[in-house]
Amino acid sequence: MDRNEIIGFLGEDWRFVDTLIAETLSTDVSLLARTNERILAHGGKKLRPMVTILMGRACNDGKSNDDCLRFAAASELLHNATLLHDDVADQSDTRRGEPTTRSVLGPGASVLVGDFWLASAVKAVMDTGHRDDIVQLLSKTLVDLSEGEMFQLEKADSADTTQEDYLRIIYCKTASLFEAACAGAALSVDAGLEYRQAAENYGRALGLAFQIQDDILDYDGDVRLGKPVGSDLRERKITLPLIGALKNCPDEGEIRKMVREIPSNPDNVLKIHRFVMENGGVEYASEVLEKYIVQACSALDGIPFCPEKDFLCQIASYNSHRAI
């Protein structure tokens, strides 16, 4: 996937969304304004607005509209709001290789800035013709995100996460927003039911693939992630590579006990990491990842071929080899 090629292809639509995000975040509170500027300067790949615009155009003969672009901006604002809150919940000092707002201003300020970005996401779509439906989508996503975080915290204490539990967690925490971004795009351009279902299925599979690759990189990545390898395990998060490795383990209970005891025995992180690498955990997770990539691309079968559809498939396939 060539991100710059996609941005160039999206042209004025991309510039409109970028400008709208900045305008929606405008404030005369200097500390908040500086914080917003720093977050924007170190933004990520902006995949959610990217797939929103592409999906809207794919479902509408290559054309976007104002509602679709406003929803694209809202998806990025909402995503960053959740990251600001996540950094507090996870006590993260860095993100994307840069200090988090939590580490610079403290947890209280990070929550408040996250609230501002969340309110800005709603503000971005308030004047759209599809406002009620779009706000409902955003509301469902927020419920999913909150439930996913709490369920993950619950499972960190018990260390009994199954693959079914894991898929529920990553759906709520990651895939739900991708699903909403794509479903909202189709809705915004008044696409038919078949296209809307295709968009929703693509977004869900894309989000699951995206998070599985992130979890693989937590075992097999490098410093470009902006966080040390094994950081999820230090928080006692049992993700797919460990679940896969446990399938080859005759004493699963002992490994799960080691996960529970990480706070008092931090050396367990290295032991469990070695166990995963030696017992096919990364390979297992990679196989599941490929299934969701195929599922994402197959979901688009009902949409006629167009450059937007090709780019959407490229974005899904990118998860099989991305290193950041």
Disulfide bonds with the S-S distance in Angstrom:
Cys297-Cys313 2.29
